[in-house]
Amino acid sequence: MREYKDRGGNRFITAYETGPDYIVIRFMDDTQYRYTWKSAGALNVERMKWLAVTGDDLKGYMDRYGIGNRYAKIEA
C-alpha cells in the first residue's frame, strides 16, 4: 500500500492501493475497503484513484457522492 498524503491535513485515510478496476483504501482505524467499478462505478473509482495519488480530499469526494458504503468488500 502507498501512504495517502492528504494535502488538506484531514487524516481519515492513511493508505491506498490501486488495480485496474479497483482501489483499496485504509482508514485511520486500520480497516480497509475495496471499491470496484462494479460496486462504486467506474468513473467514481477512477476519480478516487486520481484523488488518492494527488492527495486532494479523497474522503471529501467520497462523502459528497455517498461512496463510503459502496464498497465491494472489507479487506483483511
DSSP file (Angstrom, degrees, kcal/mol; ACC not computed):
  #  RESIDUE AA STRUCTURE BP1 BP2  ACC     N-H-->O    O-->H-N    N-H-->O    O-->H-N    TCO  KAPPA ALPHA  PHI   PSI    X-CA   Y-CA   Z-CA
    1    1 A M              0   0    0      0, 0.0     2,-0.4     0, 0.0    16,-0.2   0.000 360.0 360.0 360.0 151.2    0.0    0.0    0.0
    2    2 A R  E     -A   16   0A   0     14,-3.2    14,-2.3     1,-0.0     2,-0.2  -0.817 360.0-106.6-102.5 143.8    1.0    3.6   -0.6
    3    3 A E  E     -A   15   0A   0     -2,-0.4     2,-0.6    12,-0.2    12,-0.3  -0.467  29.5-131.1 -67.0 135.6    0.8    6.2    2.0
    4    4 A Y        -     0   0    0     10,-2.4     2,-0.9    -2,-0.2    49,-0.1  -0.816  17.4-161.6 -89.7 121.9   -2.0    8.7    1.4
    5    5 A K        -     0   0    0     -2,-0.6     2,-0.6    47,-0.4     9,-0.1  -0.797   5.7-159.2-108.3  89.1   -0.7   12.2    1.8
    6    6 A D    >   -     0   0    0     -2,-0.9     3,-1.4     7,-0.2    50,-0.2  -0.562   5.9-158.6 -72.4 114.9   -3.7   14.4    2.3
    7    7 A R  T 3  S+     0   0    0     48,-2.8    -1,-0.2    -2,-0.6    49,-0.1   0.705  90.1  58.8 -68.1 -19.2   -2.7   17.9    1.3
    8    8 A G  T 3  S-     0   0    0     47,-0.5    -1,-0.3     2,-0.2     3,-0.1   0.517 110.9-117.8 -88.7  -5.6   -5.6   19.3    3.4
    9    9 A G    <   +     0   0    0     -3,-1.4     2,-0.8     1,-0.2    -2,-0.1   0.500  69.0 136.3  84.6   3.6   -4.4   17.7    6.6
   10   10 A N        -     0   0    0      1,-0.1     3,-0.5     2,-0.0    -1,-0.2  -0.776  34.5-169.6 -87.2 111.6   -7.5   15.6    7.1
   11   11 A R        +     0   0    0     -2,-0.8    -1,-0.1     1,-0.2    17,-0.1  -0.126  48.5 115.9-101.3  37.1   -6.1   12.2    8.1
   12   12 A F  S    S+     0   0    0     15,-0.1    16,-2.0    -2,-0.1     2,-0.4   0.855  78.4  51.8 -68.5 -33.3   -9.2    9.9    7.9
   13   13 A I  E     + B   0  27A   0     -3,-0.5    14,-0.3    14,-0.2    -7,-0.2  -0.881  60.0 173.5-106.4 133.9   -7.4    7.9    5.2
   14   14 A T  E     +     0   0A   0     12,-2.8   -10,-2.4    -2,-0.4     2,-0.3   0.697  61.4   0.4-111.8 -26.2   -3.9    6.6    5.7
   15   15 A A  E     -AB   3  26A   0     11,-1.4    11,-2.9   -12,-0.3    -1,-0.3  -0.980  53.9-164.5-158.7 165.6   -3.1    4.5    2.7
   16   16 A Y  E     -AB   2  25A   0    -14,-2.3   -14,-3.2    -2,-0.3     2,-0.3  -0.980   6.0-160.6-152.4 160.9   -4.4    3.2   -0.6
   17   17 A E  E     - B   0  24A   0      7,-2.1     7,-3.2    -2,-0.3     2,-0.3  -0.988  15.4-157.3-143.1 139.1   -3.7    0.5   -3.2
   18   18 A T  E     + B   0  23A   0     -2,-0.3     5,-0.2     5,-0.2    -2,-0.0  -0.862  12.7 174.6-121.4 155.6   -4.9    0.5   -6.8
   19   19 A G  E >   - B   0  22A   0      3,-2.2     3,-0.7    -2,-0.3    -2,-0.0  -0.788  54.2 -76.2-139.7-175.8   -5.5   -2.0   -9.5
   20   20 A P  T 3  S+     0   0    0      0, 0.0     3,-0.0     0, 0.0    -2,-0.0   0.851 127.2  10.7 -57.3 -37.9   -7.0   -1.9  -13.0
   21   21 A D  T 3  S+     0   0    0     24,-0.0    16,-1.9    25,-0.0     2,-0.3   0.052 123.7  49.8-132.5  27.0  -10.7   -1.7  -11.8
   22   22 A Y  E <   -BC  19  36A   0     -3,-0.7    -3,-2.2    14,-0.2     2,-0.3  -0.978  51.3-151.9-155.3 165.8  -10.4   -1.1   -8.0
   23   23 A I  E     -BC  18  35A   0     12,-2.1    12,-3.0    -2,-0.3     2,-0.5  -0.977  12.4-153.1-139.8 136.7   -9.0    0.9   -5.2
   24   24 A V  E     -BC  17  34A   0     -7,-3.2    -7,-2.1    -2,-0.3     2,-0.5  -0.942  14.7-163.1-107.1 130.9   -8.4   -0.3   -1.6
   25   25 A I  E     -BC  16  33A   0      8,-2.6     8,-2.4    -2,-0.5     2,-0.5  -0.959   6.7-154.6-119.6 129.9   -8.5    2.4    1.0
   26   26 A R  E     -BC  15  32A   0    -11,-2.9   -12,-2.8    -2,-0.5   -11,-1.4  -0.896  14.7-155.7-103.2 130.3   -7.1    2.1    4.5
   27   27 A F  E >   -B   13   0A   0      4,-2.7     3,-2.3    -2,-0.5   -14,-0.2  -0.468  35.4 -91.5 -98.4 172.7   -8.7    4.3    7.2
   28   28 A M  T 3  S+     0   0    0    -16,-2.0   -15,-0.1     1,-0.3   -16,-0.1   0.801 125.1  56.9 -54.7 -33.6   -7.2    5.5   10.5
   29   29 A D  T 3  S-     0   0    0    -17,-0.2    -1,-0.3     2,-0.1     3,-0.1   0.302 119.3-110.2 -84.1  11.8   -8.7    2.6   12.4
   30   30 A D  S <  S+     0   0    0     -3,-2.3     2,-0.2     1,-0.3    -2,-0.1   0.469  72.4 140.0  73.1   5.5   -6.8    0.2   10.0
   31   31 A T        -     0   0    0     -5,-0.0    -4,-2.7    43,-0.0     2,-0.4  -0.562  38.4-153.4 -74.6 146.4   -9.9   -1.0    8.3
   32   32 A Q  E     -CD  26  75A   0     43,-0.6    43,-3.0    -6,-0.2     2,-0.4  -0.986   8.3-166.2-127.1 130.6   -9.5   -1.5    4.5
   33   33 A Y  E     -CD  25  74A   0     -8,-2.4    -8,-2.6    -2,-0.4     2,-0.6  -0.947  11.5-145.4-119.9 134.5  -12.3   -1.2    2.0
   34   34 A R  E     -CD  24  73A   0     39,-2.8    38,-3.6    -2,-0.4    39,-1.1  -0.883  13.4-167.9-100.3 121.8  -12.1   -2.3   -1.7
   35   35 A Y  E     -C   23   0A   0    -12,-3.0   -12,-2.1    -2,-0.6     2,-0.2  -0.940  11.7-172.9-108.3 127.6  -14.1   -0.2   -4.1
   36   36 A T  E  >> -C   22   0A   0     -2,-0.5     4,-2.8    34,-0.4     5,-0.7  -0.708  40.6-106.5-117.2 166.8  -14.6   -1.6   -7.6
   37   37 A W  H  >5S+     0   0    0    -16,-1.9     4,-1.3    -2,-0.2     5,-0.3   0.897 122.9  48.6 -55.2 -40.0  -16.0   -0.5  -10.9
   38   38 A K  H  45S+     0   0    0    -17,-0.3    -1,-0.2     3,-0.2     4,-0.1   0.901 116.9  38.6 -70.7 -41.3  -19.0   -2.7  -10.2
   39   39 A S  H  45S+     0   0    0      1,-0.1    -2,-0.2     2,-0.1    -1,-0.2   0.880 135.7  14.8 -80.3 -38.2  -19.6   -1.6   -6.6
   40   40 A A  H  <5S-     0   0    0     -4,-2.8     4,-0.2     1,-0.1    -3,-0.2   0.501 113.1 -97.0-116.9  -8.2  -19.0    2.1   -6.8
   41   41 A G     X< -     0   0    0     -4,-1.3     4,-2.5    -5,-0.7     5,-0.2   0.248  27.8-100.9  95.8 137.8  -19.0    2.8  -10.6
   42   42 A A  H  > S+     0   0    0     -5,-0.3     4,-2.6     1,-0.2     5,-0.2   0.898 120.0  50.6 -59.9 -44.6  -16.0    3.1  -12.9
   43   43 A L  H  > S+     0   0    0      1,-0.2     4,-2.1     2,-0.2    -1,-0.2   0.906 111.9  47.9 -63.5 -40.7  -16.0    6.9  -13.0
   44   44 A N  H  > S+     0   0    0     -4,-0.2     4,-2.7     2,-0.2    -2,-0.2   0.928 112.7  48.1 -64.3 -45.0  -16.0    7.1   -9.2
   45   45 A V  H  X S+     0   0    0     -4,-2.5     4,-2.4     1,-0.2    -2,-0.2   0.920 112.2  48.8 -63.8 -43.1  -13.3    4.6   -8.8
   46   46 A E  H  X S+     0   0    0     -4,-2.6     4,-1.9    -5,-0.2    -1,-0.2   0.892 112.7  48.2 -65.1 -37.6  -11.1    6.3  -11.4
   47   47 A R  H  X S+     0   0    0     -4,-2.1     4,-2.6    -5,-0.2    -2,-0.2   0.905 110.4  52.0 -66.5 -41.2  -11.7    9.7   -9.8
   48   48 A M  H  X S+     0   0    0     -4,-2.7     4,-2.3     1,-0.2    -2,-0.2   0.889 108.0  52.0 -62.5 -39.6  -10.8    8.2   -6.3
   49   49 A K  H  X S+     0   0    0     -4,-2.4     4,-2.1     2,-0.2    -1,-0.2   0.929 111.1  47.1 -60.9 -45.0   -7.6    6.8   -7.7
   50   50 A W  H  X S+     0   0    0     -4,-1.9     4,-2.3     1,-0.2    -2,-0.2   0.918 112.6  48.7 -64.4 -43.9   -6.6   10.2   -9.1
   51   51 A L  H  X>S+     0   0    0     -4,-2.6     4,-1.6     1,-0.2     5,-1.4   0.856 109.2  54.2 -64.8 -35.1   -7.5   11.9   -5.8
   52   52 A A  H  <5S+     0   0    0     -4,-2.3   -47,-0.4     2,-0.2    -1,-0.2   0.924 110.9  45.1 -63.9 -44.1   -5.5    9.3   -3.8
   53   53 A V  H  <5S+     0   0    0     -4,-2.1    -2,-0.2     1,-0.2    -1,-0.2   0.904 119.1  41.1 -66.3 -41.9   -2.4   10.0   -5.9
   54   54 A T  H  <5S-     0   0    0     -4,-2.3    -1,-0.2    -5,-0.2    -2,-0.2   0.656 100.9-131.2 -83.3 -15.4   -2.8   13.7   -5.7
   55   55 A G  T  <5 +     0   0    0     -4,-1.6   -48,-2.8    -5,-0.2     2,-0.9   0.813  54.7 149.4  70.8  30.0   -3.8   13.8   -2.0
   56   56 A D  S   <S-     0   0    0     -5,-1.4    -1,-0.2    -6,-0.2   -50,-0.1  -0.621  72.8 -63.5-107.4  73.4   -6.7   16.1   -2.9
   57   57 A D     >  +     0   0    0     -2,-0.9     4,-2.0     3,-0.1     5,-0.2   0.892  64.5 167.0  59.1  51.9   -9.6   15.4   -0.5
   58   58 A L  H  > S+     0   0    0     -7,-0.3     4,-2.3     1,-0.2     5,-0.2   0.914  77.6  51.0 -60.1 -44.8  -10.4   11.8   -1.3
   59   59 A K  H  > S+     0   0    0      1,-0.2     4,-2.5     2,-0.2    -1,-0.2   0.904 108.2  52.5 -62.7 -41.0  -12.6   11.5    1.9
   60   60 A G  H  > S+     0   0    0      2,-0.2     4,-2.8     1,-0.2    -1,-0.2   0.900 109.1  49.8 -61.0 -41.5  -14.5   14.7    1.0
   61   61 A Y  H  X S+     0   0    0     -4,-2.0     4,-2.0     2,-0.2     6,-0.2   0.929 110.8  49.5 -61.9 -45.6  -15.2   13.3   -2.5
   62   62 A M  H  <>S+     0   0    0     -4,-2.3     5,-2.4     1,-0.2     6,-0.7   0.904 113.9  46.1 -61.6 -41.2  -16.5   10.0   -1.0
   63   63 A D  H ><5S+     0   0    0     -4,-2.5     3,-1.0     3,-0.2    -2,-0.2   0.926 110.5  52.4 -67.3 -45.2  -18.7   11.9    1.4
   64   64 A R  H 3<5S+     0   0    0     -4,-2.8    -1,-0.2     1,-0.2    -2,-0.2   0.860 118.6  35.6 -59.7 -37.5  -20.1   14.3   -1.2
   65   65 A Y  T 3<5S-     0   0    0     -4,-2.0    -1,-0.2    -5,-0.2    -2,-0.2   0.256 108.3-116.5-106.8  12.8  -21.1   11.5   -3.6
   66   66 A G  T < 5 +     0   0    0     -3,-1.0     3,-0.3    -4,-0.4    -3,-0.2   0.845  69.8 135.8  62.1  37.4  -22.2    8.9   -1.0
   67   67 A I    > < +     0   0    0     -5,-2.4     3,-2.5    -6,-0.2    -4,-0.1   0.690  40.7  90.2 -90.1 -20.2  -19.5    6.4   -2.0
   68   68 A G  T 3  S+     0   0    0     -6,-0.7     3,-0.3     1,-0.3    -1,-0.2   0.806  94.3  38.5 -49.2 -39.8  -18.4    5.4    1.5
   69   69 A N  T 3  S+     0   0    0     -3,-0.3    -1,-0.3     1,-0.2    -2,-0.1   0.301  94.4  87.3 -96.9  10.6  -20.8    2.5    1.8
   70   70 A R    <   +     0   0    0     -3,-2.5   -34,-0.4   -30,-0.0    -1,-0.2  -0.089  59.7 135.2 -99.9  35.4  -20.5    1.4   -1.8
   71   71 A Y        -     0   0    0     -3,-0.3   -36,-0.3   -36,-0.1     3,-0.1  -0.453  54.9-141.0 -81.7 155.9  -17.5   -0.9   -1.2
   72   72 A A  S    S-     0   0    0    -38,-3.6     2,-0.3     1,-0.3   -37,-0.2   0.854  76.4 -23.2 -83.3 -38.5  -17.3   -4.4   -2.6
   73   73 A K  E     -D   34   0A   0    -39,-1.1   -39,-2.8     2,-0.0     2,-0.5  -0.987  60.5-103.9-165.4 163.2  -15.7   -5.9    0.5
   74   74 A I  E     -D   33   0A   0     -2,-0.3   -41,-0.2   -41,-0.2     2,-0.2  -0.846  40.7-135.3 -93.9 127.9  -13.7   -5.3    3.6
   75   75 A E  E      D   32   0A   0    -43,-3.0   -43,-0.6    -2,-0.5    -1,-0.0  -0.498 360.0 360.0 -82.9 151.5  -10.1   -6.4    3.3
   76   76 A A              0   0    0     -2,-0.2    -1,-0.1   -45,-0.1    -2,-0.0   0.439 360.0 360.0 -83.6 360.0   -8.3   -8.3    6.0
